[in-house]
Amino acid sequence: MCDSVDEVTQAVLAKNDSLAAGLRAELARRAVSVVNLLSSPGSGKTELLGRVLARAVERGLPVAALTADLATENDAERLARSGAPVKQLLTDGLCHLEARQLRGHVESWLPEGASLLFVENVGNLVCPASYDLGERLRIVLMAVTEGEDKPLKYPTAFGSAHLVVLTKTDLSGPAGFDEAAFETNVRRVNPGVEVVRSCARTGAGVDTLLERVLAVRDGAPVHRPPLAPRPHTHTHSSEGAEAGLVS
């Protein structure tokens, strides 16, 4: 029974990988970079993304965002306050996004001229980690309130991240968060990955995160995680090296 389940799972993932490869090629032709954001519920992902979108809008950057949930359009309403084009994607009970879902929205909704698409995946560090969406950049976020051992508990998610973002850093003291232990655990599953510290409440890390994303959009090399869903090949540039994105 287990073998048959594994075979079905592998077939589903293989089909998704094929669709993701096609989507990645199509996005490249359209000069659109997708940023896939993964985290547990309560990480502060939506609030931080809203801040990043607002900063991008202030700078006149052509950005858009898709946000995925099982139900409600609450997050889309929050993100739309940034002034960026935003669309809610309901997964009909699925705990993750798949390439076919993203492809449909890219074809039918993505605003003309948008060169950067943020995808806020379903709040879950298990299922979404296995599904390639054709993204240029996969970012895994974690709040200091979640504990230093989170990367070890979810090695697929953290091990496939091109960038890790630590959120709610203003609560490090009250939470008794050991940042050194956290970074050690991150490096165990993803050697060399950059960790960006952020706080949506104060705005800390917002500009850094936006600059990292823009550097990748503009061709900077991306850190190659050990569990990358697909090989990523980009043109090297001095800008990328300065941004800390080189593996």
C-alpha positions in Angstrom: 0.0 0.0 0.0 2.8 2.4 0.9 4.6 1.7 -2.3 1.5 2.6 -4.4 1.0 5.8 -2.4 4.6 6.7 -3.0 4.2 6.0 -6.7 1.2 8.3 -7.0 2.9 11.0 -5.1 6.0 10.9 -7.3 3.7 10.9 -10.4 1.9 14.0 -9.1 5.2 15.8 -8.3 6.7 14.8 -11.7 3.7 16.3 -13.5 4.0 19.4 -11.4 7.7 19.7 -12.2 6.9 19.5 -15.9 4.3 22.2 -15.7 6.6 24.3 -13.6 9.4 24.0 -16.2 7.0 25.2 -18.9 5.8 28.0 -16.7 9.4 29.1 -15.9 10.2 29.3 -19.6 7.0 31.3 -20.3 7.8 33.7 -17.4 11.3 34.1 -18.7 9.9 35.0 -22.1 7.7 37.6 -20.5 10.5 38.9 -18.3 8.5 38.1 -15.1 10.2 36.9 -11.9 8.2 34.9 -9.4 9.0 35.0 -5.7 7.5 32.1 -3.8 7.0 32.9 0.0 6.6 29.9 2.4 6.0 30.0 6.1 4.0 28.6 8.9 0.7 30.3 9.9 1.4 33.3 12.2 4.9 34.1 10.9 3.9 37.7 9.9 4.4 36.9 6.2 1.4 38.9 5.1 2.2 42.0 7.0 5.9 41.9 5.9 4.8 41.4 2.3 2.4 44.3 2.5 5.3 46.5 3.6 7.5 45.3 0.8 4.8 45.9 -1.8 4.1 49.4 -0.4 7.8 50.3 -0.7 7.8 48.9 -4.2 4.8 51.0 -5.2 6.4 54.1 -3.7 9.4 53.5 -6.0 7.1 53.0 -9.0 8.2 49.4 -9.5 6.0 47.1 -11.6 5.0 44.5 -8.9 1.9 42.3 -8.3 0.9 39.7 -5.7 -1.1 36.5 -5.5 -2.0 35.3 -2.1 -3.3 31.7 -1.4 -5.6 30.4 1.3 -8.1 27.6 1.8 -10.8 30.2 2.4 -11.5 34.0 2.8 -10.0 36.9 0.9 -8.7 38.6 4.1 -5.1 38.5 3.1 -5.8 39.9 -0.4 -7.7 42.8 1.2 -4.7 43.5 3.5 -2.2 43.4 0.8 -4.2 45.6 -1.6 -3.7 48.5 0.9 -0.2 48.7 -0.5 -1.5 50.0 -3.8 -0.1 47.0 -5.7 -2.4 44.8 -7.9 -3.4 41.8 -5.7 -5.5 38.7 -6.3 -6.7 36.0 -3.9 -6.2 32.4 -5.0 -8.4 29.9 -3.1 -7.0 26.4 -3.2 -10.3 24.5 -2.7 -8.9 22.6 0.3 -5.4 22.0 -1.0 -2.7 22.8 1.6 -0.3 24.2 -1.1 -0.2 25.8 -4.5 0.7 23.9 -7.6 2.2 25.1 -10.9 -1.1 24.5 -12.8 -2.9 26.9 -10.5 -0.3 29.6 -10.8 -0.2 29.2 -14.5 -3.9 29.9 -14.8 -3.6 33.1 -12.9 -0.5 34.2 -14.8 -2.4 33.7 -18.1 -5.7 35.3 -17.1 -4.8 38.0 -14.5 -1.2 39.1 -14.3 -1.2 42.8 -15.1 0.6 43.9 -18.3 4.1 45.2 -17.6 4.5 43.5 -14.2 8.0 42.2 -13.9 7.9 40.9 -10.3 5.2 38.6 -9.0 5.1 37.8 -5.3 3.2 34.6 -4.4 2.2 34.2 -0.8 1.8 30.4 -0.5 -0.6 28.7 1.9 0.6 28.9 5.5 2.3 25.5 5.8 6.0 24.4 5.8 5.3 20.8 4.7 3.3 20.4 1.4 4.3 23.7 -0.3 8.0 22.8 0.0 7.7 19.9 -2.5 5.9 21.9 -5.3 8.0 23.9 -7.7 6.0 26.9 -9.0 8.5 28.0 -11.7 9.8 30.6 -9.2 13.1 32.5 -9.6 13.4 32.9 -5.8 12.0 30.8 -2.9 12.0 32.6 0.4 11.2 30.8 3.7 10.1 33.0 6.6 10.1 32.1 10.3 9.1 34.2 13.3 11.4 34.3 16.4 8.4 33.0 18.4 8.5 29.7 16.5 11.7 28.4 18.1 15.3 27.9 17.0 14.9 24.3 16.0 12.3 25.0 13.2 14.8 24.5 10.4 15.6 21.0 11.7 11.9 20.1 12.0 11.2 21.3 8.4 14.4 20.5 6.5 12.7 20.3 3.1 11.4 23.8 3.3 14.5 25.4 4.8 16.8 23.2 2.6 15.1 24.4 -0.6 15.2 28.1 0.3 17.3 30.6 -1.7 16.8 33.1 1.1 15.6 32.8 4.7 13.8 35.7 6.5 13.6 35.9 10.2 10.5 37.9 11.2 9.2 39.6 14.4 12.8 40.3 15.6 11.4 42.9 18.0 10.2 39.9 20.1 13.5 38.1 20.3 14.1 39.2 23.9 10.7 38.4 25.3 10.7 35.1 23.4 14.1 34.1 24.6 15.2 33.5 21.1 18.7 32.2 20.6 19.7 33.6 17.2 23.1 31.9 17.1 21.5 28.5 17.6 18.9 29.3 14.9 21.6 30.3 12.4 23.5 27.1 13.2 20.4 25.0 12.5 19.7 26.9 9.3 23.3 26.2 8.1 23.0 22.5 8.9 20.2 22.1 6.4 21.2 24.9 3.9 24.9 25.8 4.1 25.6 29.3 2.9 22.1 30.6 2.7 21.6 34.3 3.7 19.4 35.1 6.6 17.6 38.5 6.5 16.3 39.9 9.8 13.1 41.8 9.7 10.3 43.4 11.7 7.2 44.6 9.9 6.2 46.7 12.9 9.4 48.9 12.6 10.1 48.4 9.0 13.4 46.8 9.6 14.6 44.5 6.8 11.9 45.7 4.4 14.4 47.5 2.1 16.9 44.8 2.3 14.4 42.2 1.3 13.2 44.3 -1.6 16.7 44.8 -2.8 17.5 41.1 -2.7 14.4 40.4 -4.8 15.2 43.1 -7.3 18.8 41.9 -7.7 17.5 38.4 -8.6 15.0 39.9 -11.0 17.8 41.8 -12.7 20.0 38.8 -13.2 22.0 38.4 -10.0 23.1 34.8 -9.2 21.0 33.0 -6.7 22.2 30.8 -3.8 21.9 27.2 -4.8 20.2 25.3 -1.9 20.9 21.5 -1.5 17.2 20.7 -2.0 16.4 23.2 -4.8 13.3 21.9 -6.7 15.0 22.8 -10.0 18.5 24.0 -10.9 18.6 27.8 -11.3 21.0 29.4 -13.8 21.4 33.1 -13.9 23.9 35.6 -15.3 26.5 36.5 -12.7 27.0 40.2 -11.9 28.9 42.3 -9.3 25.6 43.6 -8.1 24.6 40.0 -7.1 27.8 39.5 -5.2 27.4 42.7 -3.3 23.8 41.7 -2.4 25.0 38.5 -0.8 23.2 36.2 -3.2 26.1 34.3 -4.5 26.4 30.7 -3.0 
